[in-house]
Amino acid sequence: MFNLGGSELLIVLVIVLILFGGKKIPELLRGVGKGVGELQKGLEEGKRQLSDSVHAESDVEKEKRREDLAVPVQDATVSR
């Protein structure tokens, strides 16, 4: 995704250590982890809602087809 090599990653880690200090890094990582978890929950919820709406639409379409295919029953009596 970011295509970072070993030396680039090391530089980023040193900069983070300088900016936040050693004591803040666990809090920072905990926050990032919670954020990623919330993002995953949101994605799963979105997938579930999309799937539910697709299934609901297909049920409506099936019912409409049934109504269109239904032949009205006429009087079965024959006049003589």
N, C-alpha and C positions, 0 to 999 in steps of 0.2 A: 504494500500500500504506500508507505513512505519511502521504501527502498533505502533504509539506513544501514550503513555498514557498522562494523565494530567500533572504529575510531569516532565516527559521528555520534553513535549512541553514548559512548564514554563522555564526549564533550557535553552532550545534553544532560547527562546525569550530574556532571560536575557543576554545570550552571544551575540546575535545580537545587543541588545541595547548597550552593552559595546563596541563592535567592531565599530559600525557605529554612535553611538550617536543619541540623540532624533531628531535632525534636519535632519539627512540624511535618516531616516527610511521612511518618505513619498516618497522621491525620489526613494528609493530602491523599495518600493512596487509598485510605478507607473511604474518603469522599468520592474518589474516582470509581472505586468498586461499587459503591451504592448507586452512583449515576449509571454505570453500565448495567447493573441489575434492573434498575427502573426502565432503562431503554429496552432491555430484552422483554420485560413484562409488557411494556406498551406495544412492542412489535407483535407479541403473541396475542394480545387482546385485539389488535387490529386485524390479524389474520383470522381470528375466530369470528369477529363481526363480519368480515368480508365473506367468509364461508357461509355463515348463517344467512346473510342477505341473498347470496347466490342460490342457496337451497330454497329459500322462501320464494324467490322469483320463479324458480323452476316449478315449484308446487302450484303457483298461481297459473303459470302457462299450461301445465298439465290439466288443471281444472277447466281452463278456458277451452282447450282442445276437446275435452270430454263434452262440454256444453255444445260446441260447434258440431261435433259428430253425432250428437244425440238426435235421433229421428223422432219427430213428434208422432205419437201414436194416435191414429184416427179411429173413428168408431168402427168396431169390428162387426157391426150388424149389417146385413145385406138386405136391401129392400127387394121384395118380389112382387 
